[in-house]
């Protein structure tokens, strides 16, 4: 059954879907998998077997995630300003990129422009508190 499937087309569609999700959702959520899909697409275009395409997808996705984590962690303990009012959860801009942000303590609020401190990063969400 899989021999009839054009895997290059499957990987192309997967990459496009992942990039659309990345564009619609604030913060980094699927970019690593889009890069993995691109690697698998290239492998499929070179007529690599399916197991090698899947291996490239996994390796490139994990490697790109591992490489970006240190870049993101450098923002811990830095200051951030919300781009909308944080009522528990909202958005904040860091180095020109909008991230999903959540107040450290439930029920806390922050107004636009208020200076907050980034405590940690959980997945793709900044955990912040008032300075």
Secondary structure, 3 states (H helix, E strand, C coil): CHHHCCHHHHHHHHHHHHHHHHHHCCCCCCHHHHHHHHHHHHHHHCCCCHHHHHHHHHHHHHHHHHHHHHHHHCCCCCEEEECCCEECEEEEEECCEEEEEEECCCCCEECCCCEEEEEEEECCEEEEEEC
